[in-house]
Amino acid sequence: MSSDLATAPAGPTAPAPQSGSRWRELLANWDTAIITLTVLVLIGASITNPDFGSSTNFTFLVLDLAPIFLIALPMTLIIVTGEIDLSVASTLGLSGAAMGWMWNNGFTIEMIVPMCILLGALLGALNGFLVAGLGLPSLAVTIGTLALFRGLAFVLLGDQAVSNFPRAYTSWVTGTVGDTPIPNLAIPLVILAVVFGVILQSTALGRNIYATGASATAAKFAGIDGNRIKFWLYVVAGAVAALAGVLWSLRYSSARADNGSGLELSVVAAVLLGGVSIFGGKGRLLGVLAAVVLLATLQNALRLEDISNEALTVVTGVLLIVAVLLPNVLKIVRTSSQRRKAIRAL
Amino acid sequence: MSRFSRRLAPLAGVAALSLVLTACVGTTQDSASDSSDSGSRATGTANPDAPITEGLKVAFLPKQLNNPYSDIEVAGGETAVGEFGGEYKLVGPNDASASSQVSYINTLIQQNQDVIGIAANDPNAVCPSLNQARDAGIKVVTFDSDASKDCRDLFINQATTEGVGEALAKMTSDQIGGSGKIAILSATPNATNQNAWIEVLKEQLASNPEYANIELVTTVYGNDDDQKSFQETQGLLQTYPDLKAIVSPTTVGIAAAARYISSSSYKDNIVLTGLGTPNQMREYVKDGTVKQFALWDPTDIGYLAAYAGAALASGQITGAEGETFTAGELGEYTIGADGELVLGPPTVFDAANIDQYDF
């Protein structure tokens, strides 16, 4: 199946499009299309709604998209290898619950933050061991750990909310850089995005990640240890999700076991809309990040226009289906036109 | 497998080291208790005779949209906003999670609302945003579930915990003639409201000589799930054949229990009471399964919240204790301690009055 889709959004290993059909170019440049769409939506929202362009709204927008943005980084790499991690939102919740529990039990916040991230890495290592070490299907494994981690979060904290975190920390997370509307949080987001982007798009490790996703067997014969890569990607995903959990608890001044529930679906939605193939091997980080911004902007702008929640969900759903459907429809159109050409040539 | 553990060892080592290093100096809960700089903001002077400003923009933000109970609450708010000629708006998340309300508050700030009426999903998660709203001049009234008291102007409390607990004890005692075994069918073991009411009920049974012959045998939990509540009722009646009454302080629980009892042989031999809505309980009151139950009128909660918000936004009140204002048809209210307004004692419903209510 995956080799069939070789002309969907092109990663470095995918063959470059051969001729200049317009459809093909669009397909090869899904991320260009999604970035253009994002920019158009941003411009459109600023024109139609004066409130959208205000500096406070910009701050809110960035704060709202931060957790999805963060988790989408490792998720993109994992989906490119042909696996998935649905336990990320539960890891976020468990990390928040652990944070609250430790805070209640007199730990220092400076100690809690690295411990939470370490906990996330360990949870990720469990996923990685089950998927890469034992070779179990990642969908099944991470649905299991989705329930397991969320359950542990409730065991730790029950329905309690821990909220009295030090003001210096909570106000840093919600604050902005000086008098600009740029949230402090944007700085680590940009740094991490650059790190992940460079790794995936410009290093040998990145090429190996694409190769593993395109064909695990071929990659193995090429001497690439796909399982090792996958294991460490899960560890990183766990650590990043836990970091998102810490930031979440600080942003809302509320460490709760149900923090971020359902977030994994938004992340996977953004990654797929960003042009990453669910079968692995293709997609670029830039497209994914544009998709994260696109989805958050649509939500923010439509809310300002008083569009109902239900309509919002429908818009997101339609976008996703289009994103998954379009490359396949275009492929069918193209192969049939090629076939016609071939018949005419006879 | 060993490959993995070899690789994890240095990671754990680094982590342990960083823990030791950070453990020496740091901020703990005890050293960080300086976080209350925005106390009560009841500033300025109230003018009790000020008219309600025309065209106030009043937005309601319930815990979750499309929840039957909060739909009724906000409908009361809509009625009130209509009465004083304001602009009513309803927004809210599809899920009742802790942080889902925050982006809605942010939107309402952008839209320059005058009043936000909110049932907080989490008392603290909404606080920074609510305080931003108040900095922008928006009056914040919580109803149903309070936010932390330093980030709202007023809280509309449906009833005091004591009021509900005492009503439960009295209804039960009246109906079983003051003696016998009773059991409680509650929601979840950690439902804050339910537990507080049950606590008062237990205190009443222990301290009030009138209830000396009433014995509470057990508390079971239906998790606010219809089927589970139904099964728990069945279980109670089988386990305690001499049970006189079941008290269910949850609308889901009492309705499920009534459904089971009405179709079983226990009908007429067991008293069922608690908190329920008239529409859910009407048929069971009419067929005699239930004689009495209680609840506040949720319509009045939203109605009072809207008037309280309008009174704040119009300068009739500032939110200080002891100030009074008139809430339309509900009459005059006085602000209590900590900016709390109590709607009143719960209404007791029975065959004589149930048809006057539709919610």
Chai-1 contact restraints between the chains, C-beta under 6 A:
chainA,res_idxA,chainB,res_idxB,connection_type,confidence,min_distance_angstrom,max_distance_angstrom,comment,restraint_id
A,D51,B,Q110,contact,1.0,0.0,6.0,A-B,restraint_1
A,N57,B,Q110,contact,1.0,0.0,6.0,A-B,restraint_2
A,F60,B,N106,contact,1.0,0.0,6.0,A-B,restraint_3
A,D64,B,S103,contact,1.0,0.0,6.0,A-B,restraint_4
A,W103,B,Q29,contact,1.0,0.0,6.0,A-B,restraint_5
A,G106,B,T28,contact,1.0,0.0,6.0,A-B,restraint_6
A,T108,B,G26,contact,1.0,0.0,6.0,A-B,restraint_7
A,T108,B,T27,contact,1.0,0.0,6.0,A-B,restraint_8
A,T108,B,T28,contact,1.0,0.0,6.0,A-B,restraint_9
A,I109,B,T27,contact,1.0,0.0,6.0,A-B,restraint_10
A,E110,B,T22,contact,1.0,0.0,6.0,A-B,restraint_11
A,E110,B,G26,contact,1.0,0.0,6.0,A-B,restraint_12
A,M111,B,L19,contact,1.0,0.0,6.0,A-B,restraint_13
A,M111,B,T22,contact,1.0,0.0,6.0,A-B,restraint_14
A,M111,B,A23,contact,1.0,0.0,6.0,A-B,restraint_15
A,M111,B,G26,contact,1.0,0.0,6.0,A-B,restraint_16
A,P114,B,S18,contact,1.0,0.0,6.0,A-B,restraint_17
A,L118,B,A15,contact,1.0,0.0,6.0,A-B,restraint_18
A,G158,B,N190,contact,1.0,0.0,6.0,A-B,restraint_19
A,D159,B,N190,contact,1.0,0.0,6.0,A-B,restraint_20
A,A161,B,D122,contact,1.0,0.0,6.0,A-B,restraint_21
A,S163,B,N124,contact,1.0,0.0,6.0,A-B,restraint_22
A,P166,B,T27,contact,1.0,0.0,6.0,A-B,restraint_23
A,P166,B,A32,contact,1.0,0.0,6.0,A-B,restraint_24
A,R167,B,S35,contact,1.0,0.0,6.0,A-B,restraint_25
A,T174,B,P128,contact,1.0,0.0,6.0,A-B,restraint_26
A,Y252,B,S99,contact,1.0,0.0,6.0,A-B,restraint_27
A,Y252,B,A125,contact,1.0,0.0,6.0,A-B,restraint_28
A,S253,B,N124,contact,1.0,0.0,6.0,A-B,restraint_29
A,S254,B,A98,contact,1.0,0.0,6.0,A-B,restraint_30
A,S254,B,D122,contact,1.0,0.0,6.0,A-B,restraint_31
A,S254,B,N124,contact,1.0,0.0,6.0,A-B,restraint_32
A,S254,B,A125,contact,1.0,0.0,6.0,A-B,restraint_33
A,R256,B,A98,contact,1.0,0.0,6.0,A-B,restraint_34
A,D258,B,S97,contact,1.0,0.0,6.0,A-B,restraint_35
A,S261,B,S97,contact,1.0,0.0,6.0,A-B,restraint_36
A,R303,B,T107,contact,1.0,0.0,6.0,A-B,restraint_37
A,L304,B,T107,contact,1.0,0.0,6.0,A-B,restraint_38
A,N309,B,N94,contact,1.0,0.0,6.0,A-B,restraint_39
